[in-house]
Amino acid sequence: MQNNGNPKKYDLEERTAKFGEEIIEFVRKLPKNGITQRIIPQLVGAGTAVGSNYCEADCAESNKDFIHKMAIANKEAKESKHFLRMSAMASPEHAAEARKLWKEAHELNLIFTTIIKKAKETEVKKRLDN
């Protein structure tokens, strides 16, 4: 997912929604067989949950709630990476597209990890100041 001059590049709500949409488009192309029948629902679930959990975090009721919901979004991004890897193995002809999506999931994972770390530092600072 390239910026291409789009200011939305750093809009995580839009970026995570786009990721979910691209996951859906990707799985529509996968062959339907005994292997992919197990992988597809897992990938769709994890890939679309990244954005929904990010949205929940964005509306968190407290810093602690924010950290918790961001951690869930982060777990879903990591799970997406796993199932993208499995889908590439199950359907080698789609491996290049799976790798592209894996890269985006990895970037989201790194972003979320940084956000969580900073939010935890803020939480600790608040406790020390009280």
Summary of the structure (lengths in Angstrom):
residues: 130
radius of gyration: 16.2
end to end distance: 42.6
largest distance: 57.9
contacts: 395
relative contact order: 0.14
helix: 85%
strand: 0%
